[in-house]
Amino acid sequence: YTERDRNLLQFVANQLAATIQRKRLHAQTLFMAMHDELTRLPNRRLFHDRLDTAFARAQRQHGRLSLLFIDLNRFKHVNDQYGHVCGDLLLQQVARRIDGCVRDVDTLARLGGDEFVVLLENTALPSDAALVAEKIHLALAAPVDLGEGRCLHVSVSIGIAHYPDNGNNRMELVAHADQAMYAAKAHAPAAAA
């Protein structure tokens, strides 16, 4: 190769490397915009997008879907007593355990704080969502190891809403699930967490 050929090859290689780097940065930026940084789950924005899509599909196909609103009981107590680092570890562990209870086609998202939501598409019966809620309660029954000899018992309150039974649009369905979660929280045992 001549000097000119080597320079041309170097220029092309640099351009390709820059293009690959730009694509990686773009993909990373998109991921960060649509996912929760702590748990790496879909965030509120991505959840709403998926819910809108699922709603349109369910309406078009006369199908069903269910929402599970999940809130950790006494999470503020964990942050206050053990610190935010332990609180963050707890949220990560809880996210992993809940994720193990849902299908790959379902959406588990973190809405913020200690609130999670599960979107279950193609639920034939309301009892299908109740089974998933029971699996989540069982998965969280075992203590969560937060290191340094700290094991916490956690519990969650889960509110369930079904389309079309509990709402004809996204806002109604989300509001119903949220109210059901607060009703469940009012009956949660005081010694949880």
Contact map, one row per residue, 1 for C-alpha under 8 A:
1111110000000000000000000000000000000000000000000000000000000000000000000000000000000000000000000000000000000000000000000000000000000000000000000000000000000000000000000000000000000000000000000
1111110000000000000000000000000000000000000000000000000000000000000000000000000000000000000000000000000000000000000000000000000000000000000000000000000000000000000000000000000000000000000000000
1111111000000000000000000000000000000000000000000000000000000000000000000000000000000000000000000000000000000000000000000000000000000000000000000000000000000000000000000000000000000000000000000
1111111100000000000000000000000000000000000000000000000000000000000000000000000000000000000000000000000000000000000000000000000000000000000000000000000000000000000000000000000000000000000000000
1111111110000000000000000000000000000000000000000000000000000000000000000000000000000000000000000000000000000000000000000000000000000000000000000000000000000000000000000000000000000000000000000
1111111111000000000000000000000000000000000000000000000000000000000000000000000000000000000000000000000000000000000000000000000000000000000000000000000000000000000000000000000000000000000000000
0011111111100000000000000000000000000000000000000000000000000000000000000000000000000000000000000000000000000000000000000000000000000000000000000000000000000000000000000000000000000000000000000
0001111111110000000000000000000000000000000000000000000000000000000000000000000000000000000000000000000000000000000000000000000000000000000000000000000000000000000000000000000000000000000000000
0000111111111000000000000000000000000000000000000000000000000000000000000000000000000000000000000000000000000000000000000000000000000000000000000000000000000000000000000000000000000000000000000
0000011111111100000000000000000000000000000000000000000000000000000000000000000000000000000000000000000000000000000000000000000000000000000000000000000000000000000000000000000000000000000000000
0000001111111110000000000000000000000000000000000000000000000000000000000000000000000000000000000000000000000000000000000000000000000000000000000000000000000000000000000000000000000000000000000
0000000111111111000000000000000000000000000000000000000000000000000000000000000000000000000000000000000000000000000000000000000000000000000000000000000000000000000000000000000000000000000000000
0000000011111111100000000000000000000000000000000000000000000000000000000000000000000000000000000000000000000000000000000000000000000000000000000000000000000000000000000000000000000000000000000
0000000001111111110000000000000000000000000000000000000000000000000000000000000000000000000000000000000000000000000000000000000000000000000000000000000000000000000000000000000000000000000000000
0000000000111111111000000000000000000000000000000000000000000000000000000000000000000000000000000000000000000000000000000000000000000000000000000000000000000000000000000000000000000000000000000
0000000000011111111100000000000000000000000000000000000000000000000000000000000000000000000000000000000000000000000000000000000000000000000000000000000000000000000000000000000000000000000000000
0000000000001111111110000000000000000000000000000000000000000000000000000000000000000000000000000000000000000000000000000000000000000000000000000000000000000000000000000000000000000000000000000
0000000000000111111111000000000000000000000000000000000000000000000000000000000000000000000000000000000000000000000000000000000000000000000000000000000000000000000000000000000000000000000000000
0000000000000011111111100000000000000000000000000000000000000000000000000000000000000000000000000000000000000000000000000000000000000000000000000000000000000000000000000000000000000000000000000
0000000000000001111111110000000000000000000000000000000000000000000000000000000000000000000000000000000000000000000000000000000000000000000000000000000000000000000000000000000000000000000000000
0000000000000000111111111000000000000000000000000000000000000000000000000000000000000000000000000000000000000000000000000000000000000000000000000000000000000000000000000000000000000000000000000
0000000000000000011111111100000000000000000000000000000000000000000000000000000000000000000000000000000000000000000000000000000000000000000000000000000000000000000000000000000000000000000000000
0000000000000000001111111110000000000000000000000000000000000000000000000000000000000000000000000000000000000000000000000000000000000000000000000000000000000000000000000000000000000000000000000
0000000000000000000111111111000000000000000000000000000000000000000000000000000000000000000000000000000000000000000000000000000000000000000000000000000000000000000000000000000000000000000000000
0000000000000000000011111111100000000000000000000000000000000000000000000000000000000000000000000000000000000000000000000000000000000000000000000000000000000000000000000000000000000000000000000
0000000000000000000001111111110000000000000000000000000000000000000000000000000000000000000000000000000000000000000000000000000000000000000000000000000000000000000000000000000000000000000000000
0000000000000000000000111111111000000000000000000000000000000000000000000000000000000000000000000000000000000000000000000000000000000000000000000000000000000000000000000000000000000000000000000
0000000000000000000000011111111100000000000000000000000000000000000000000000000000000000000000000000000000000000000000000000000000000000000000000000000000000000000000000000000000000000000000000
0000000000000000000000001111111110000000000000000000000000000000000000000000000000000000000000000000000000000000000000000000000000000000000000000000000000000000000000000000000000000000000000000
0000000000000000000000000111111111000000000000000000000000000000000000000000000000000000000000000000000000000000000000000000000000000000000000000000000000000000000000000000000000000000000000000
0000000000000000000000000011111111100000000000000000000000000000000000000000000000000000000000000000000000000000000000000000000000000000000000000000000000000000000000000000000000000000000000000
0000000000000000000000000001111111111000000000000000000000000000000000000000000000000000000000000000000000000000000000000000000000000000000000000000000000000000000000000000000000000000000000000
0000000000000000000000000000111111100000000000000000000000000000000000000000000000000000000000000000000000000000000000000000000000000000000000000000000000000000000000000000000000000000000000000
0000000000000000000000000000011111110000011111000000000000000000000000000000000000000000000000000000000000000000000000000000000000000000000000000000000000000000000000000000000000000000000000000
0000000000000000000000000000001111111001111001000000000000000000000000000000000000000000000000000000000000000000000000000000000000000000000000000000000000000000000000000000000000000000000000000
0000000000000000000000000000000101111111111000000000000000000000000000000000000000000000000000000000000000000100000000000000000000000000000000000000000000000000000000000000000000000000000000000
0000000000000000000000000000000100111111100000000000000000000000000000000000000000000000000000000000000000000000000000000000000000000000000000000000000000000000000000000000000000000000000000000
0000000000000000000000000000000000011111000000000000000000000000000000000000000000000001000100000000000000000000000000000000000000000000000000000000000000000000000000000000000000000000000000000
0000000000000000000000000000000000011111100000000000000000000000000000000000000000000000001100100000000000000100000000000000000000000000000000000000000000000000000000000000000000000000000000000
0000000000000000000000000000000000111111110000000000000000000000000000000000000000000000000000000000000000000000000000000000000000000000000000000000000000000000000000000000000000000000000000000
0000000000000000000000000000000000111011111000000000000000000000000000000000000000000000000000100000000000011100000000000000000000000000000000000000000000000000000000000000000000000000000000000
0000000000000000000000000000000001110001111111100000000000000000000000000000000000000000000000000000000000111100000000000000000000000000000000000000000000000000000000000000000000000000000000000
0000000000000000000000000000000001110000111111100000000000000000000000000000000000000000000000000000000000001111000000000000000000000000000000000000000000000000000000000000000000000000000000000
0000000000000000000000000000000001000000011111110000000000000000000000000000000000000000000000000000000000001111000000000000000000000000000000000000000000000000000000000000000000000000000000000
0000000000000000000000000000000001000000011111111000000000000000000000000000000000000000000000000000000000000000000000000000000000000000000000000000000000000000000000000000000000000000000000000
0000000000000000000000000000000001100000011111111100000000000000000000000000000000000000000000000000000000000000000000000000000000000000000000000000000000000000000000000000000000000000000000000
0000000000000000000000000000000000000000011111111110000000000000000000000000000000000000000000000000000000101000000000000000000000000000000000000000000000000000000000000000000000000000000000000
0000000000000000000000000000000000000000000111111111000000000000000000000000000000000000000000000000000000000000000000000000000000000000000000000000000000000000000000000000000000000000000000000
0000000000000000000000000000000000000000000011111111100000000000000000000000000000000000000000000000000000000000000000000000000000000000000000000000000000000000000000000000000000000000000000000
0000000000000000000000000000000000000000000001111111110000000000000000000000000000000000000000000000000000100000000000000000000000000000000000000000000000000000000000000000000000000000000000000
0000000000000000000000000000000000000000000000111111111000000000000000000000000000000000000000000000000000000000000000100000000000000000000000000000000000000000000000000100000000000000000000000
0000000000000000000000000000000000000000000000011111111100000000000000000000000000000000000000000000000000000000000000000000000000000000000000000000000000000000000000000100000000000000000000000
0000000000000000000000000000000000000000000000001111111110000000000000000000000000000000000000000000000000000000000000000000000000000000000000000000000000000000000000000000000000000000000000000
0000000000000000000000000000000000000000000000000111111111000000100000000000000000000000000000000000000000000000000000001000000000000000000000000000000000000000000000000000000000000000000000000
0000000000000000000000000000000000000000000000000011111111100000100000000000000000000000000000000000000000000000000000000000000000000000000000000000000000000000000000001100000000000000000000000
0000000000000000000000000000000000000000000000000001111111110000000000000000000000000000000000000000000000000000000000000000000000000000000000000000000000000000000000000000000000000000000000000
0000000000000000000000000000000000000000000000000000111111111010000000000000000000000000000000000000000000000000000000000000000000000000000000000000000000000000000000000000000000000000000000000
0000000000000000000000000000000000000000000000000000011111111111100000000000000000000000000000000000000000000000000000000100000000000000000000000000000000000000000000000000000000000000000000000
0000000000000000000000000000000000000000000000000000001111111110000000000000000000000000000000000000000000000000000000000000000000000000000000000000000000000000000000000000000000000000000000000
0000000000000000000000000000000000000000000000000000000111111110000000000000000000000000000000000000000000000000000000000000000000000000000000000000000000000000000000000000000000000000000000000
0000000000000000000000000000000000000000000000000000000011111110000000000000000000000000000000000000000000000000000000000000000000000000000000000000000000000000000000000000000000000000000000000
0000000000000000000000000000000000000000000000000000000001111111000000000000000000000000000000000000000000000000000000000000000000000000000000000000000000000000000000000000000000000000000000000
0000000000000000000000000000000000000000000000000000000011111111100000000000000000000000000000000000000000000000000000000100000000000000000000000000000000000000000000000000000000000000000000000
0000000000000000000000000000000000000000000000000000000001000111110000000000000000000000000000000000000000000000000000001111000000000000000000000000000000000000011100000000000000000000000000000
0000000000000000000000000000000000000000000000000000011001000011111000000000000000000000000000000000000000000000000000111110000000000000000000000000000000000000011100000000000000000000000000000
0000000000000000000000000000000000000000000000000000000000000001111100000000000000000000000000000000000000000000000000111010010010000000000000000000000000000001111000000000000000000000000000000
0000000000000000000000000000000000000000000000000000000000000000111110000000000000000000000000000000000000000000000011110000000010000000000000000000000000000011110000000000110010000000000000000
0000000000000000000000000000000000000000000000000000000000000000011111000000000000000000000000000000000000000000000011100000000010001000000000000000000000000111100000000000000010000000000000000
0000000000000000000000000000000000000000000000000000000000000000001111100000000000000000000000000000000000000000001111000000000000000000000000000000000000000111000000000000000011001000000000000
0000000000000000000000000000000000000000000000000000000000000000000111110000000000000000000000000000000000000000001111000000000000000000000000000000000000011110000000000000000000001000000000000
0000000000000000000000000000000000000000000000000000000000000000000011111000000000000000000000000000000000000000011100000000000000000000000000000000000000011100000000000000000000001000000000000
0000000000000000000000000000000000000000000000000000000000000000000001111110000000000000000000000000000000000000011000000000000000000000000000000000000001111000000000000000000000000000000000000
0000000000000000000000000000000000000000000000000000000000000000000000111110000000000000000000000000000000000000000000000000000000000000000000000000000001111000000000000000000000000000100100011
0000000000000000000000000000000000000000000000000000000000000000000000011111110000000000000000000000000000000000000000000000000000000000000000000000000000000000000000000000000000000000000000011
0000000000000000000000000000000000000000000000000000000000000000000000011111111000000010000000000000000000000000010000000000000000000000000000000000000000000000000000000000000000000000000000001
0000000000000000000000000000000000000000000000000000000000000000000000000111111100000000000000000000000000000000000000000000000000000000000000000000000000000000000000000000000000000000000000000
0000000000000000000000000000000000000000000000000000000000000000000000000111111110000000000000000000000000000000000000000000000000000000000000000000000000000000000000000000000000000000000000001
0000000000000000000000000000000000000000000000000000000000000000000000000111111111100110000000000000000000000000000000000000000000000000000000000000000000000000000000000000000000000000000000001
0000000000000000000000000000000000000000000000000000000000000000000000000011111111110110000000000000000000000000000000000000000000000000000000000000000000000000000000000000000000000000000000000
0000000000000000000000000000000000000000000000000000000000000000000000000001111111110000000000000000000000000000000000000000000000000000000000000000000000000000000000000000000000000000000000000
0000000000000000000000000000000000000000000000000000000000000000000000000000111111100000000000000000000000000000000000000000000000000000000000000000000000000000000000000000000000000000000000000
0000000000000000000000000000000000000000000000000000000000000000000000000000011111111110000000000000000000000000000000000000000000000000000000000000000000000000000000000000000000000000000000000
0000000000000000000000000000000000000000000000000000000000000000000000000000011111111110000000000000000000000000000000000000000000000000000000000000000000000000000000000000000000000000000000000
0000000000000000000000000000000000000000000000000000000000000000000000000000001101111111000000000000000000000000000000000000000000000000000000000000000000000000000000000000000000000000000000000
0000000000000000000000000000000000000000000000000000000000000000000000000000000001111111100000000000000000000000000000000000000000000000000000000000000000000000000000000000000000000000000000000
0000000000000000000000000000000000000000000000000000000000000000000000000000011001111111110000000000000000000000000000000000000000000000000000000100000000000000000000000000000000000000000000000
0000000000000000000000000000000000000000000000000000000000000000000000000010011001111111111000000000000000000000000000000000000000000000000000000000000000000000000000000000000000000000000000000
0000000000000000000000000000000000000100000000000000000000000000000000000000000000011111111100000000000000000000000000000000000000000000000000000000000000000000000000000000000000000000000000000
0000000000000000000000000000000000000000000000000000000000000000000000000000000000001111111110000000000000000000000000000000000000000000000000000100000000000000000000000000000000000000000000000
0000000000000000000000000000000000000000000000000000000000000000000000000000000000000111111111000000000000000000000000000000000000000000000000010100000000000000000000000000000000000000000000000
0000000000000000000000000000000000000010000000000000000000000000000000000000000000000011111111100000000000000000010000000000000000000000000000000000000000000000000000000000000000000000000000000
0000000000000000000000000000000000000110000000000000000000000000000000000000000000000001111111110000000000000000000000000000000000000000000000000000000000000000000000000000000000000000000000000
0000000000000000000000000000000000000000000000000000000000000000000000000000000000000000111111111000000000000000000000000000000000000000000000010000000000000000000000000000000000000000000000000
0000000000000000000000000000000000000000000000000000000000000000000000000000000000000000011111111100000000000000000000000000000000000000000100000000000000000000000000000000000000000000000000000
0000000000000000000000000000000000000010100000000000000000000000000000000000000000000000001111111110000000000000000000000000000000000000000000000000000000000000000000000000000000000000000000000
0000000000000000000000000000000000000000000000000000000000000000000000000000000000000000000111111111000000000000000000000000000000000000000000000000000000000000000000000000000000000000000000000
0000000000000000000000000000000000000000000000000000000000000000000000000000000000000000000011111111100000000000000000000000000000000001001100000000000000000000000000000000000000000000000000000
0000000000000000000000000000000000000000000000000000000000000000000000000000000000000000000001111111110000010000000000000000000000000001001100000000000000000000000000000000000000000000000000000
0000000000000000000000000000000000000000000000000000000000000000000000000000000000000000000000111111110000010000000000000000000000000000000000000000000000000000000000000000000000000000000000000
0000000000000000000000000000000000000000000000000000000000000000000000000000000000000000000000011111111000000000000000000000000000000000000000000000000000000000000000000000000000000000000000000
0000000000000000000000000000000000000000000000000000000000000000000000000000000000000000000000001111111000000000000000000000000000010011001000000000000000000000000000000000000000000000000000000
0000000000000000000000000000000000000000000000000000000000000000000000000000000000000000000000000111111101010000000000000000000000010000000000000000000000000000000000000000000000000000000000000
0000000000000000000000000000000000000000000000000000000000000000000000000000000000000000000000000001111111000000000000000000000000000000000000000000000000000000000000000000000000000000000000000
0000000000000000000000000000000000000000000000000000000000000000000000000000000000000000000000000000011111100000000000000000000000000000000000000000000000000000000000000000000000000000000000000
0000000000000000000000000000000000000000000000000000000000000000000000000000000000000000000000000000001111100000000000011000000000000000000000000000000000000000000000000000000000000000000000000
0000000000000000000000000000000000000000000000000000000000000000000000000000000000000000000000000000011111110000000001111000000000000000000000000000000000000000000000000000000000000000000000000
0000000000000000000000000000000000000000010000100100000000000000000000000000000000000000000000000000000111111000000011110000000000000000000000000000000000000000000000000000000000000000000000000
0000000000000000000000000000000000000000110000000000000000000000000000000000000000000000000000000110010001111100000111100000000000000000000000000000000000000000000000000000000000000000000000000
0000000000000000000000000000000000000000111100100000000000000000000000000000000000000000000000000000000000111110000111000000000000000000000000000000000000000000000000000000000000000000000000000
0000000000000000000000000000000000010010111100000000000000000000000000000000000000000000000000000000000000011111111110000000000000000000000000000000000000000000000000000000000000000000000000000
0000000000000000000000000000000000000000001100000000000000000000000000000000000000000000000000000000000000001111111110000000000000000000000000000000000000000000000000000000000000000000000000000
0000000000000000000000000000000000000000001100000000000000000000000000000000000000000000000000000000000000000111111100000000000000000000000000000000000000000000000000000000000000000000000000000
0000000000000000000000000000000000000000000000000000000000000000000000000000000000000000000000000000000000000111111000000000000000000000000000000000000000000000000000000000000000000000000000000
0000000000000000000000000000000000000000000000000000000000000000000000110010000000000000001000000000000000000111111100000000000000000000000000000000000000000000000000000000000000000000000000000
0000000000000000000000000000000000000000000000000000000000000000000011110000000000000000000000000000000000000111111110000000000000000000000000000000000000000000000000000000000000000000000000000
0000000000000000000000000000000000000000000000000000000000000000000011100000000000000000000000000000000000011111011111000000000000000000000000000000000000000000000000000000000000000000000000000
0000000000000000000000000000000000000000000000000000000000000000001111000000000000000000000000000000000000111110001111100000000000000000000000000000000000000000000000000000000000000000000000000
0000000000000000000000000000000000000000000000000000000000000000001111000000000000000000000000000000000001111000000111110000000000000000000000000000000000000000000000000000000000000000000000000
0000000000000000000000000000000000000000000000000010000000000000111100000000000000000000000000000000000001110000000011111000000000000000000000000000000000000000000000000000000000000000000000000
0000000000000000000000000000000000000000000000000000000000000000111000000000000000000000000000000000000011100000000001111110000010000000000000000000000000000000000000000000000000000000000000000
0000000000000000000000000000000000000000000000000000010000000001110000000000000000000000000000000000000011000000000000111110000000000000000000000000000000000000000000000000000000000000000000000
0000000000000000000000000000000000000000000000000000000001000011100000000000000000000000000000000000000000000000000000011111000000000000000000000000000000000000000000000000000000000000000000000
0000000000000000000000000000000000000000000000000000000000000001110000000000000000000000000000000000000000000000000000011111110110000000000000000000000000000000000000000000000000000000000000000
0000000000000000000000000000000000000000000000000000000000000001000000000000000000000000000000000000000000000000000000000111110100000000000000000000000000000000000000000000000000000000000000000
0000000000000000000000000000000000000000000000000000000000000000000000000000000000000000000000000000000000000000000000000011111110000000000000000000000000000000000000000000000000000000000000000
0000000000000000000000000000000000000000000000000000000000000000010000000000000000000000000000000000000000000000000000000011111111000000000000000000000000000000010000000000000000000000000000000
0000000000000000000000000000000000000000000000000000000000000000000000000000000000000000000000000000000000000000000000000000111111100000000000000000000000000000000000000000000000000000000000000
0000000000000000000000000000000000000000000000000000000000000000000000000000000000000000000000000000000000000000000000000011111111110000000000000000000000000000000000000000000000000000000000000
0000000000000000000000000000000000000000000000000000000000000000011100000000000000000000000000000000000000000000000000010010111111111000000000000000000000000001000000000000000000000000000000000
0000000000000000000000000000000000000000000000000000000000000000000000000000000000000000000000000000000000000000000000000000011111111100000000000000000000000001000000000000000000000000000000000
0000000000000000000000000000000000000000000000000000000000000000000000000000000000000000000000000000000000000000000000000000001111111110000000000000000000000000000000000000000000000000000000000
0000000000000000000000000000000000000000000000000000000000000000000000000000000000000000000000000000110000000000000000000000000111111111000000000000000000000000000000000000000000000000000000000
0000000000000000000000000000000000000000000000000000000000000000000100000000000000000000000000000000000000000000000000000000000011111111100000000000000000000100000000000000000000000000000000000
0000000000000000000000000000000000000000000000000000000000000000000000000000000000000000000000000000000000000000000000000000000001111111110000000000000000000000000000000000000000000000000000000
0000000000000000000000000000000000000000000000000000000000000000000000000000000000000000000000000000100000000000000000000000000000111111111000000000000000000000000000000000000000000000000000000
0000000000000000000000000000000000000000000000000000000000000000000000000000000000000000000000001100100000000000000000000000000000011111111100000000000000000000000000000000000000000000000000000
0000000000000000000000000000000000000000000000000000000000000000000000000000000000000000000000000000000000000000000000000000000000001111111110000000000000110000000000000000000000000000000000000
0000000000000000000000000000000000000000000000000000000000000000000000000000000000000000000000000000000000000000000000000000000000000111111111000000000000000000000000000000000000000000000000000
0000000000000000000000000000000000000000000000000000000000000000000000000000000000000000000000001100100000000000000000000000000000000011111111000000000000000000000000000000000000000000000000000
0000000000000000000000000000000000000000000000000000000000000000000000000000000000000000000001001100000000000000000000000000000000000001111111110000000011100000000000000000000000000000000000000
0000000000000000000000000000000000000000000000000000000000000000000000000000000000000000000000000000000000000000000000000000000000000000111111100000000011100000000000000000000000000000000000000
0000000000000000000000000000000000000000000000000000000000000000000000000000000000000000000000000000000000000000000000000000000000000000011111110000000010000000000000000000000000000000000000000
0000000000000000000000000000000000000000000000000000000000000000000000000000000000000000000000000000000000000000000000000000000000000000000111111000001111000000000000000000000000000000000000000
0000000000000000000000000000000000000000000000000000000000000000000000000000000000000000010010000000000000000000000000000000000000000000000101111100001111000000000000000000000000000000000000000
0000000000000000000000000000000000000000000000000000000000000000000000000000000000000000000000000000000000000000000000000000000000000000000000111110111100000000000000000000000000000000000000000
0000000000000000000000000000000000000000000000000000000000000000000000000000000000000100110000000000000000000000000000000000000000000000000000011111111100000000000000000000000000000000000000000
0000000000000000000000000000000000000000000000000000000000000000000000000000000000000000000000000000000000000000000000000000000000000000000000001111111000000000000000000000000000000000000000000
0000000000000000000000000000000000000000000000000000000000000000000000000000000000000000000000000000000000000000000000000000000000000000000000000111110000000000000000000000000000000000000000000
0000000000000000000000000000000000000000000000000000000000000000000000000000000000000000000000000000000000000000000000000000000000000000000000001111111000000000000000000000000000000000000000000
0000000000000000000000000000000000000000000000000000000000000000000000000000000000000000000000000000000000000000000000000000000000000000000000001111111100000000000000000000000000000000000000000
0000000000000000000000000000000000000000000000000000000000000000000000000000000000000000000000000000000000000000000000000000000000000000000000111110111110000000000000000000000000000000000000000
0000000000000000000000000000000000000000000000000000000000000000000000000000000000000000000000000000000000000000000000000000000000000000000000111100011111000000000000000000000000000000000000001
0000000000000000000000000000000000000000000000000000000000000000000000000000000000000000000000000000000000000000000000000000000000000000000111110000001111100000000000000000000000000000000000011
0000000000000000000000000000000000000000000000000000000000000000000000011000000000000000000000000000000000000000000000000000000000000000000110110000000111110000000000000000000000000000000000011
0000000000000000000000000000000000000000000000000000000000000000000000011000000000000000000000000000000000000000000000000000000000000000100110000000000011111000000000000000000000000000000000011
0000000000000000000000000000000000000000000000000000000000000000000001111000000000000000000000000000000000000000000000000000000000000000100000000000000001111100000000000000000000000000100000000
0000000000000000000000000000000000000000000000000000000000000000000001111000000000000000000000000000000000000000000000000000000000000000000000000000000000111110000000000000000000001101100100000
0000000000000000000000000000000000000000000000000000000000000000000111100000000000000000000000000000000000000000000000000000000000001000000000000000000000011111000000000000000000011001100000000
0000000000000000000000000000000000000000000000000000000000000000001111000000000000000000000000000000000000000000000000000000000000000000000000000000000000001111100000000000000011111111000000000
0000000000000000000000000000000000000000000000000000000000000000011110000000000000000000000000000000000000000000000000000000000011000000000000000000000000000111110000000000000110011000000000000
0000000000000000000000000000000000000000000000000000000000000000011100000000000000000000000000000000000000000000000000000000000000000000000000000000000000000011111011000000110110010000000000000
0000000000000000000000000000000000000000000000000000000000000001111000000000000000000000000000000000000000000000000000000000010000000000000000000000000000000001111111100000100000000000000000000
0000000000000000000000000000000000000000000000000000000000000001110000000000000000000000000000000000000000000000000000000000000000000000000000000000000000000000111111110000100000000000000000000
0000000000000000000000000000000000000000000000000000000000000001100000000000000000000000000000000000000000000000000000000000000000000000000000000000000000000000011111110000000000000000000000000
0000000000000000000000000000000000000000000000000000000000000000000000000000000000000000000000000000000000000000000000000000000000000000000000000000000000000000111111110000000000000000000000000
0000000000000000000000000000000000000000000000000000000000000000000000000000000000000000000000000000000000000000000000000000000000000000000000000000000000000000111111110001100100000000000000000
0000000000000000000000000000000000000000000000000000000000000000000000000000000000000000000000000000000000000000000000000000000000000000000000000000000000000000011111111111100100000000000000000
0000000000000000000000000000000000000000000000000000000000000000000000000000000000000000000000000000000000000000000000000000000000000000000000000000000000000000001111111101100000000000000000000
0000000000000000000000000000000000000000000000000000001000000000000000000000000000000000000000000000000000000000000000000000000000000000000000000000000000000000000000111111100000000000000000000
0000000000000000000000000000000000000000000000000011001000000000000000000000000000000000000000000000000000000000000000000000000000000000000000000000000000000000000000111111110000000000000000000
0000000000000000000000000000000000000000000000000000000000000000000000000000000000000000000000000000000000000000000000000000000000000000000000000000000000000000000000101111111000000000000000000
0000000000000000000000000000000000000000000000000000000000000000000000000000000000000000000000000000000000000000000000000000000000000000000000000000000000000000000001111111111100000000000000000
0000000000000000000000000000000000000000000000000000000000000000001000000000000000000000000000000000000000000000000000000000000000000000000000000000000000000000111001111111111110000000000000000
0000000000000000000000000000000000000000000000000000000000000000001000000000000000000000000000000000000000000000000000000000000000000000000000000000000000000000100000000111111111000000000000000
0000000000000000000000000000000000000000000000000000000000000000000000000000000000000000000000000000000000000000000000000000000000000000000000000000000000000000000000000011111111100000000000000
0000000000000000000000000000000000000000000000000000000000000000000000000000000000000000000000000000000000000000000000000000000000000000000000000000000000000001100001100001111111110000000000000
0000000000000000000000000000000000000000000000000000000000000000001110000000000000000000000000000000000000000000000000000000000000000000000000000000000000000011100000000000111111111000000000000
0000000000000000000000000000000000000000000000000000000000000000000010000000000000000000000000000000000000000000000000000000000000000000000000000000000000000010000000000000011111111100000000000
0000000000000000000000000000000000000000000000000000000000000000000000000000000000000000000000000000000000000000000000000000000000000000000000000000000000000010000000000000001111111110000000000
0000000000000000000000000000000000000000000000000000000000000000000000000000000000000000000000000000000000000000000000000000000000000000000000000000000000000111100000000000000111111111000000000
0000000000000000000000000000000000000000000000000000000000000000000011100000000000000000000000000000000000000000000000000000000000000000000000000000000000001111000000000000000011111111100000000
0000000000000000000000000000000000000000000000000000000000000000000000000000000000000000000000000000000000000000000000000000000000000000000000000000000000001010000000000000000001111111110000000
0000000000000000000000000000000000000000000000000000000000000000000000000000000000000000000000000000000000000000000000000000000000000000000000000000000000000010000000000000000000111111111000000
0000000000000000000000000000000000000000000000000000000000000000000000000000000000000000000000000000000000000000000000000000000000000000000000000000000000001110000000000000000000011111111100000
0000000000000000000000000000000000000000000000000000000000000000000000001000000000000000000000000000000000000000000000000000000000000000000000000000000000011100000000000000000000001111111100000
0000000000000000000000000000000000000000000000000000000000000000000000000000000000000000000000000000000000000000000000000000000000000000000000000000000000000000000000000000000000000111111100000
0000000000000000000000000000000000000000000000000000000000000000000000000000000000000000000000000000000000000000000000000000000000000000000000000000000000000000000000000000000000000011111110000
0000000000000000000000000000000000000000000000000000000000000000000000001000000000000000000000000000000000000000000000000000000000000000000000000000000000001000000000000000000000000001111111010
0000000000000000000000000000000000000000000000000000000000000000000000000000000000000000000000000000000000000000000000000000000000000000000000000000000000000000000000000000000000000000001111110
0000000000000000000000000000000000000000000000000000000000000000000000000000000000000000000000000000000000000000000000000000000000000000000000000000000000000000000000000000000000000000000111110
0000000000000000000000000000000000000000000000000000000000000000000000000000000000000000000000000000000000000000000000000000000000000000000000000000000000000000000000000000000000000000000011111
0000000000000000000000000000000000000000000000000000000000000000000000001100000000000000000000000000000000000000000000000000000000000000000000000000000011100000000000000000000000000000000111111
0000000000000000000000000000000000000000000000000000000000000000000000001110110000000000000000000000000000000000000000000000000000000000000000000000000111100000000000000000000000000000000000111
